[in-house]
């Protein structure tokens, strides 16, 4: 573990922990850890570390609007997803024609969102999730 701290600290440590959880074979773990170290050596992890620190700072903010902005956005996204995947199909049993039109309208709405915005959302969501997991791991380690 001291090698990880020497190489880059928190981001590598979180990445190695994630690799250990996701992969079962030792060969897969080692291969992916080497890839992660290569990314770090090329400087590509620095950008991720900067994003994670911004997310952590927002989450620690004393101002409720700043601290709750990301989770609130995700809750809205979850609600929309549940409506589209669960609620609307159940309602569609009783009114199939209206549901066809609804889904056409939803598709037009999604098609209107530029791919760059989807990419930004995906990166932000993964960064937020990674920062939360990293924070939880740090709290567990501090409690030991």
Residue pairs with C-beta under 8 A, 6 or more apart in sequence:
1 13
4 12
4 13
4 16
5 13
7 37
7 40
8 40
8 45
8 49
10 49
10 52
10 134
11 40
11 45
11 48
11 49
11 52
12 36
12 37
12 40
12 45
14 130
14 133
14 134
14 137
15 36
15 45
16 33
16 36
17 137
18 130
18 133
19 29
19 32
19 33
19 36
20 29
23 29
23 32
36 45
39 45
48 127
51 123
51 127
52 127
52 130
52 131
52 134
55 70
55 127
55 128
55 131
56 131
56 135
58 66
58 67
58 69
58 70
59 67
59 70
59 131
59 132
59 135
60 67
61 67
70 124
70 128
74 125
74 128
84 106
88 99
88 102
88 103
89 99
91 99
92 98
92 99
92 102
